[in-house]
Amino acid sequence: MSEADAAELLKAMVPLFRIRPIFEDSCKFGGSWESLHAPNGKGWAQFHLVTRGACVVERPGLGPQRLEAGDILLLPHGDSHAVRSRTGGAVGRVTTEVRNGVRQRATVEAEVDTELLCGRFLFETSDENPLIAALPDEIILRTAEEPLLERFRRLLIDIREELDAGRVGSEVVAADLARALFVMMLRDHLSDDASGNGTVSLLRDRVTARVVSAILNDLARDWTLDDMAAVAIASRATLVRAFQKRAGVAPMTFLSDLRLTVARKRLAGTSDPIAKIAGEVGYASEGALSKAIMRRYGMRPGALREPGPRAPVVRPDTSSPDSRS
């Protein structure tokens, strides 16, 4: 990738770094527990920082993800999901109280073995930057496994200590530290040639980047290979070779996969009507999108919005002065 191409990608990335983190929950759980998270809406991402123990994150249509102490999970599209303990059985009762604007959640009559910090942040330019749609379903940093991630570990520890201290302004300091943490995560992911994100890889090549940017800005268009070649200012053969080299797929296959991927992210992360999503990502009807979702994920579109397929949500202790869950 030339310096000019790198500069163009960096320029496109910069708006992603204008984010506003909000810490919502400080969780100290033990025994069997679960916490369900509904879609957050367009432009909102969700995150979980595991500071002790382990848990499992489950999302409809995608495989479960195990998290250990030191892991940082970012869900860039605000997907509905469930966070659960490793143990099975009936879920326990949870108390909730608020301190410095952060809910303190704890299981009742269970020894604490897992601690998490949970929240969300807003991409402040979500309507302006199609690169957000190119972000993967999840970004994970496993700081305990990689010595080179010491800087992330230090930030994670500082955030935890600020929120535990409960001093005036702690939530503001923690949010600023979290902003730095997530900006570094996004920057490193987008700059990593080995990230496995085919869309970002295509954005690193001048020919394919023109096409990907145009498609992301107008997914509903009835794209043809000739249209793409015209946007790329290249021949059809050159464009096909460039896509194969960067992402291992043909341009039209990439388009089909991208439409379905964006549709899944919109379904899991927003409450937009299914028909509206279908039209905006290039499907002829709600029925056509439903069939494609069923073929790919084995479930109806509405099921992608359900936080968890198993047990009911943990209910907070209603005797608490603040019982929000």
Buried (B, 14 or more C-beta within 10 A) or exposed (E): BEEEBEEBBEEBBEBBBBBEBBBBBBBBBBBBBBBBBBBBBBBBBBBBBBBBBBBBBBBBBBEEBEBBBBBBBBBBBBBBBBBBBEEEEEBBBBBBBEEBEBBBBBBEEBEBBBBBBBBBBBBBBBEEBBBBBBBBBBBBBBBEEEEEBEEBBEBBBBBBEBBBEEEEEBBEBBBEBBBBBBBBBBBBBBBEEEBEBBBBBBBBBBBBBBBBBBBBEEBEEEBEBEBBBBBBEBEBEEBBEBBEEBBEBBBBEBBBBBBBBBBBBBBBBBEBEBEEBBBBBBBEEBEEBBEBBEEBBEBEBEBBBBBBEEBEBBEBBEEBEEBEE
